[in-house]
Amino acid sequence: MSDQSVADRLRRPEYTGGNRCLPCTALNVALAVVAAVAVGAGGLVAGASRVAAVGAGGVVFAVALAAIALRGYLIPGTPAITRRYFPDRVLDAFGKGEADRPVLESVDDEAVVATLSRAGVLIEDGDALGLTDEFRAAVGDGVDSGNPDAEGVRAALRADEVDALGPTSFEVDGEGIERWVSTEAVAVDVALAAELDDRLDGWADLNRGDRRDVLTGLRLRVERCPACDSRAETTVERLDHCCRRPHVAVQSACRECDALLGDHVVPASAADTWIERVDGAEPPRASTR
């Protein structure tokens, strides 16, 4: 188990320090004040002494401020809330106007593609979807050449606690185990998630499964191997089973060192945007029995 302190486990560097969202902080501090006043008033109504009521409200406010200081927020999803409900002039004053960061509000394929395109992540090349040159370079710069650690995975999955069980297996929040096909795949996902954090609002609100789906779709479009910087090649094949619905198999691997970036089989009905259009063409068919 991890030997991190409670404060270390609660701390969210991606939302604090230089990454702190000031409108989000202002909203959460206001909510903390409201909660503290409500607790104090409730104590007085219940017959507590003024000292006890004020003390209880003060404790609530202190705990709330500590949470905001460590995590950046009290309520998950605050960035999306502020962007949706704060007036434009307020957002503009903090540099968080509409033109600043797109909001990912749905994991529907078309919505994801549209939002990532506005964020400068994806670009259409004919019938294919690819990463923009600028995003690809930023992710490449962010890939750790060493083995990914639990902290990188924790940040990528927005988990509270992650323990490494091996170089590609991690126990997440004591609830289950997340696995990748290689250390290179882990490193790419960690770098992708960090870059999406800088570009999108709403990304932090996705559940773990949706985050991994989006990361997988983007990882399959990474063109350079993080291990040796050689060309990565993605192959797509349609699998027609005699007694099951058709599936699509997709694999991405380095041409030189054979590092595996992706190896997935998904139902053909769910593969159109993220799998079948990787190379802009319908994948070849392969019959299996």
SVG drawing of the C-alpha trace seen along z (x, -y; Angstrom):
<svg xmlns="http://www.w3.org/2000/svg" viewBox="-35 -42 50 64">
<polyline fill="none" stroke="black" stroke-width="0.4" points="0.0,0.0 1.1,-3.6 2.9,-5.4 1.6,-8.8 0.2,-11.1 -3.5,-11.9 -2.7,-15.4 -0.7,-13.9 -3.6,-11.7 -6.1,-14.6 -3.9,-17.0 -4.7,-17.7 -1.8,-19.6 -3.7,-19.7 -6.2,-22.0 -4.0,-24.0 -0.9,-26.2 -0.5,-27.6 -3.3,-25.4 -5.9,-26.8 -9.0,-28.2 -9.8,-31.5 -13.6,-31.6 -13.9,-28.0 -12.1,-28.9 -14.3,-32.0 -17.4,-29.9 -16.3,-27.2 -15.2,-29.7 -18.7,-31.3 -20.3,-27.9 -18.1,-27.3 -19.3,-30.5 -22.9,-29.6 -22.4,-26.1 -20.7,-27.6 -23.4,-30.2 -26.1,-27.5 -24.4,-25.2 -24.1,-28.1 -27.7,-29.2 -28.9,-25.7 -27.1,-25.3 -28.8,-28.4 -32.2,-27.2 -31.6,-23.9 -30.8,-25.6 -27.0,-25.5 -25.2,-28.4 -23.8,-31.2 -20.3,-30.1 -21.0,-26.5 -22.9,-27.5 -20.2,-29.9 -17.6,-27.2 -19.4,-24.6 -19.7,-27.0 -16.0,-27.9 -15.0,-24.2 -17.1,-23.7 -15.5,-26.7 -12.0,-25.7 -12.4,-22.1 -13.9,-23.5 -11.0,-25.9 -8.5,-23.1 -10.3,-21.0 -10.2,-23.9 -6.5,-24.5 -5.6,-20.9 -8.0,-19.9 -8.9,-23.2 -12.7,-22.6 -15.4,-21.3 -17.8,-20.2 -16.5,-18.0 -17.3,-19.5 -16.9,-23.1 -15.1,-24.2 -18.1,-23.1 -20.5,-24.7 -18.7,-28.1 -18.4,-28.1 -22.1,-27.3 -23.6,-29.7 -21.1,-32.6 -21.7,-35.7 -19.3,-36.0 -17.8,-39.3 -16.9,-37.5 -15.2,-34.6 -13.4,-37.1 -12.1,-38.9 -10.4,-35.7 -9.2,-34.7 -11.8,-31.9 -14.0,-33.2 -15.8,-31.1 -12.9,-31.3 -10.5,-30.0 -11.3,-26.3 -14.0,-24.1 -16.3,-22.2 -16.6,-18.4 -20.2,-17.8 -20.9,-14.4 -19.0,-11.3 -21.2,-10.8 -18.8,-10.1 -19.8,-13.1 -19.7,-15.4 -16.3,-14.2 -14.9,-14.7 -16.4,-18.1 -15.1,-19.3 -11.6,-17.8 -11.5,-19.5 -12.3,-22.9 -9.6,-22.3 -7.0,-21.7 -6.6,-18.0 -8.1,-16.4 -8.2,-17.4 -10.0,-15.8 -7.8,-14.7 -10.2,-13.6 -12.3,-10.8 -9.8,-10.2 -9.3,-11.7 -5.8,-12.5 -4.0,-14.4 -3.0,-18.0 0.7,-18.6 0.7,-20.9 -1.1,-18.5 1.0,-15.5 4.2,-17.5 2.9,-18.6 2.0,-15.0 5.4,-13.7 7.1,-16.3 5.1,-15.1 5.8,-11.4 8.0,-10.1 10.8,-8.0 10.9,-5.9 8.3,-3.5 5.1,-5.4 4.4,-5.7 1.3,-5.5 1.0,-9.3 0.9,-9.8 -1.9,-7.1 -3.7,-8.7 -3.8,-12.1 -4.7,-10.6 -7.7,-8.7 -8.6,-11.4 -8.4,-8.7 -7.9,-9.3 -5.4,-6.5 -3.5,-4.3 -1.1,-1.5 1.2,0.0 0.9,3.8 3.3,4.0 4.6,1.8 1.2,2.0 -1.3,2.9 -2.6,0.5 -5.1,0.8 -7.4,-2.2 -9.1,-3.5 -9.2,0.0 -12.1,0.8 -10.5,2.5 -7.5,3.0 -6.7,1.1 -4.4,2.7 -2.6,1.5 -1.0,3.5 2.5,2.0 4.4,-0.6 4.5,-2.7 0.7,-2.7 0.6,-3.8 3.1,-6.6 1.2,-7.9 -2.2,-7.9 -0.6,-9.8 0.7,-12.4 -2.6,-12.6 -4.6,-13.1 -2.3,-15.9 -2.6,-17.7 -6.4,-17.3 -6.5,-18.8 -4.9,-21.9 -7.3,-22.2 -10.7,-21.1 -13.3,-21.8 -15.5,-18.8 -12.6,-16.4 -12.2,-15.9 -15.9,-15.1 -15.8,-12.0 -16.0,-8.7 -13.0,-6.4 -14.3,-4.2 -15.2,-7.2 -11.8,-8.7 -10.0,-5.5 -12.2,-5.2 -11.2,-8.7 -7.6,-8.2 -7.6,-4.9 -9.0,-6.6 -6.4,-9.2 -3.5,-6.8 -4.3,-4.9 -3.6,-8.0 -0.1,-8.6 2.3,-8.2 5.7,-8.0 6.8,-5.3 7.5,-6.7 10.3,-4.1 12.4,-4.7 10.7,-7.5 10.2,-5.3 7.0,-5.2 4.0,-3.5 1.6,-1.7 -2.1,-1.1 -3.8,1.8 -7.6,2.3 -9.4,5.5 -13.1,6.4 -13.8,9.8 -16.9,11.6 -17.9,14.4 -20.2,17.2 -22.5,16.9 -21.7,13.5 -22.0,9.9 -19.1,8.5 -16.3,6.9 -13.3,4.7 -9.8,5.4 -7.3,2.6 -3.6,2.8 -1.0,0.1 2.6,1.0 6.1,-0.4 7.6,0.8 11.1,0.9 11.0,2.1 7.5,3.7 6.3,1.7 2.6,2.2 0.5,-1.0 -2.9,0.5 -4.6,3.9 -8.4,3.8 -11.4,5.6 -14.7,3.7 -18.2,4.3 -18.3,2.9 -21.4,0.9 -19.3,-1.1 -16.2,-1.4 -17.1,-3.9 -15.6,-7.1 -12.8,-5.9 -11.7,-2.6 -12.9,-2.2 -11.9,-5.7 -8.4,-5.5 -7.0,-5.2 -10.0,-6.8 -11.1,-3.5 -13.4,-0.6 -11.2,2.1 -10.6,5.4 -12.7,8.4 -11.5,11.5 -13.8,14.4 -13.4,16.4 -15.1,19.5"/>
</svg>
